[in-house]
Amino acid sequence: MHGLQIGTDGKRRCSWYGNHPDYMMYHDTEWGRPVSDDIRLFEKICLEGFQSGLSWLTILRKRENFRKAFQEFDFRKVAHFGEKEVGLLLQNSGIIRHRKKIESTINNARRACELIDEKGSLAAYFWSFEPPLQERPPKFDYETLYTFNQTPTSKALSKDLKKRGWSFVGPTTAYAFMQAMGLVNDHLEGCFCRKEALHERSTFILPQ
């Protein structure tokens, strides 16, 4: 079936995982599963920003390094980072040493704190952007399913975040975030994970 691939374990998956063990684990256990934990939501949108211009596999393989470098993505702690911490991060070969992306993560941590003061949680905010089931990116392309799509809802999320002062949150980044965090289920029909993700969403309690 178009867009699917049978793995060495005989299971049919979305083909973007490309037989990479790291990708396979991520695809099978994380991608498309609904998340309500504020720390994980913040981590993912920041890592999507770091991915800009790179492959997600590169970021995924450095994720534990990122977590150590950014205080497990506790935005309350990251919000207090200053030029000293930026300098140390620029020397950290375990992460992507890109000044603007590092500074963006610190900025976004501060904006996250503000957002929680207003909305109560990041989860309540992000899940308010869950799109209608029928929404698909224009000219939806299964071969570039993970990286090159955007929708009216992802554009709206991106626009609102930017208005609130967030950075590195364009509409394509926002859509990749929505895919990963379960706001949309883009596991293809025939992928064994699709039904699992649908079941998890059916029992998921929307954050208030």
ChimeraX attribute file (.defattr): number of C-alpha atoms within 10 A of each C-alpha:
attribute: neighborCount
match mode: 1-to-1
recipient: residues
	/A:1	12
	/A:2	11
	/A:3	18
	/A:4	21
	/A:5	19
	/A:6	14
	/A:7	15
	/A:8	8
	/A:9	6
	/A:10	8
	/A:11	13
	/A:12	18
	/A:13	25
	/A:14	28
	/A:15	22
	/A:16	19
	/A:17	20
	/A:18	13
	/A:19	14
	/A:20	11
	/A:21	10
	/A:22	12
	/A:23	17
	/A:24	19
	/A:25	12
	/A:26	16
	/A:27	19
	/A:28	20
	/A:29	12
	/A:30	16
	/A:31	25
	/A:32	27
	/A:33	24
	/A:34	25
	/A:35	22
	/A:36	19
	/A:37	12
	/A:38	19
	/A:39	16
	/A:40	17
	/A:41	20
	/A:42	19
	/A:43	21
	/A:44	19
	/A:45	22
	/A:46	24
	/A:47	24
	/A:48	24
	/A:49	22
	/A:50	25
	/A:51	20
	/A:52	17
	/A:53	7
	/A:54	12
	/A:55	12
	/A:56	17
	/A:57	15
	/A:58	13
	/A:59	19
	/A:60	16
	/A:61	14
	/A:62	16
	/A:63	18
	/A:64	14
	/A:65	17
	/A:66	21
	/A:67	14
	/A:68	12
	/A:69	17
	/A:70	20
	/A:71	12
	/A:72	17
	/A:73	25
	/A:74	16
	/A:75	24
	/A:76	15
	/A:77	14
	/A:78	20
	/A:79	18
	/A:80	12
	/A:81	18
	/A:82	11
	/A:83	9
	/A:84	8
	/A:85	17
	/A:86	18
	/A:87	13
	/A:88	11
	/A:89	21
	/A:90	15
	/A:91	12
	/A:92	14
	/A:93	10
	/A:94	16
	/A:95	22
	/A:96	21
	/A:97	17
	/A:98	13
	/A:99	13
	/A:100	13
	/A:101	19
	/A:102	22
	/A:103	18
	/A:104	20
	/A:105	28
	/A:106	26
	/A:107	19
	/A:108	26
	/A:109	25
	/A:110	20
	/A:111	19
	/A:112	23
	/A:113	16
	/A:114	15
	/A:115	17
	/A:116	15
	/A:117	11
	/A:118	11
	/A:119	13
	/A:120	14
	/A:121	19
	/A:122	24
	/A:123	21
	/A:124	16
	/A:125	17
	/A:126	19
	/A:127	19
	/A:128	14
	/A:129	14
	/A:130	16
	/A:131	16
	/A:132	10
	/A:133	9
	/A:134	5
	/A:135	11
	/A:136	17
	/A:137	15
	/A:138	10
	/A:139	7
	/A:140	13
	/A:141	13
	/A:142	16
	/A:143	14
	/A:144	12
	/A:145	19
	/A:146	19
	/A:147	18
	/A:148	15
	/A:149	21
	/A:150	20
	/A:151	18
	/A:152	15
	/A:153	20
	/A:154	25
	/A:155	18
	/A:156	15
	/A:157	23
	/A:158	22
	/A:159	17
	/A:160	13
	/A:161	20
	/A:162	14
	/A:163	10
	/A:164	14
	/A:165	14
	/A:166	21
	/A:167	20
	/A:168	23
	/A:169	25
	/A:170	21
	/A:171	21
	/A:172	20
	/A:173	27
	/A:174	26
	/A:175	28
	/A:176	22
	/A:177	26
	/A:178	29
	/A:179	21
	/A:180	25
	/A:181	23
	/A:182	22
	/A:183	23
	/A:184	25
	/A:185	21
	/A:186	21
	/A:187	25
	/A:188	20
	/A:189	16
	/A:190	17
	/A:191	21
	/A:192	15
	/A:193	25
	/A:194	20
	/A:195	15
	/A:196	16
	/A:197	22
	/A:198	18
	/A:199	12
	/A:200	16
	/A:201	19
	/A:202	10
	/A:203	9
	/A:204	13
	/A:205	10
	/A:206	14
	/A:207	16
	/A:208	11
